[in-house]
Amino acid sequence: MKHNISITMDQKLFRELENIRGREKRSTFIEHLIVLGLKTYVNKNEGIEVKQRKAPLTFLSTLDLSQTKQ
């Protein structure tokens, strides 16, 4: 099941995303970029204790990030 979210972004960032994504659906492209960013974040912070938040980041361990396209 996918969830619908809404974001706001700077106009320059939006134009850059539009130029890069080509014919790929915008939502698919942004989802792909988020997955890549999460992979980088998890790898960079591996072994570093994260401060407890209202919504803990434990959900990251349930993502199968190895199955994403490169």
C-alpha positions in Angstrom: 0.0 0.0 0.0 1.4 3.4 -0.9 0.7 6.6 1.0 -0.1 10.0 -0.6 1.9 12.9 0.7 2.3 16.5 -0.3 5.5 18.6 -0.3 6.5 22.1 -1.1 9.9 22.9 -2.7 11.9 25.7 -4.1 11.0 26.6 -7.7 14.6 26.0 -8.9 14.7 22.6 -7.3 11.4 21.7 -8.9 12.6 22.8 -12.4 15.8 20.7 -11.9 13.8 17.6 -11.0 11.5 18.2 -14.0 14.6 18.5 -16.3 16.3 15.4 -14.9 13.3 13.0 -14.7 12.5 13.0 -18.4 9.4 10.9 -19.2 9.4 9.0 -15.8 6.4 9.8 -13.6 7.2 12.5 -11.1 6.1 10.5 -8.1 8.1 7.5 -9.2 11.2 9.6 -9.7 10.9 11.4 -6.4 10.3 8.1 -4.6 13.5 6.7 -6.3 15.5 9.7 -5.1 14.2 9.3 -1.5 15.2 5.6 -1.5 18.7 6.6 -2.7 18.9 9.3 0.0 17.8 6.8 2.7 20.4 4.3 1.6 23.1 7.0 1.8 21.8 8.2 5.2 21.7 4.7 6.6 25.2 3.8 5.4 26.6 7.1 6.6 25.1 6.7 10.1 25.6 3.0 10.5 26.8 2.3 14.0 26.0 5.9 15.2 23.3 6.1 17.9 20.5 8.3 16.7 18.7 10.5 19.3 15.3 9.2 20.2 12.5 11.0 18.3 8.8 11.1 18.5 8.7 8.8 15.5 11.7 6.5 15.8 13.6 5.6 12.7 13.2 1.8 13.3 11.0 1.6 10.1 14.2 2.0 8.0 15.4 -1.5 8.9 12.2 -3.0 7.4 12.9 -1.4 3.9 14.4 -3.8 1.4 16.7 -1.2 -0.1 18.7 -3.8 -2.0 15.8 -4.3 -4.5 15.7 -0.7 -5.7 16.9 0.2 -9.2 20.2 2.0 -9.4 
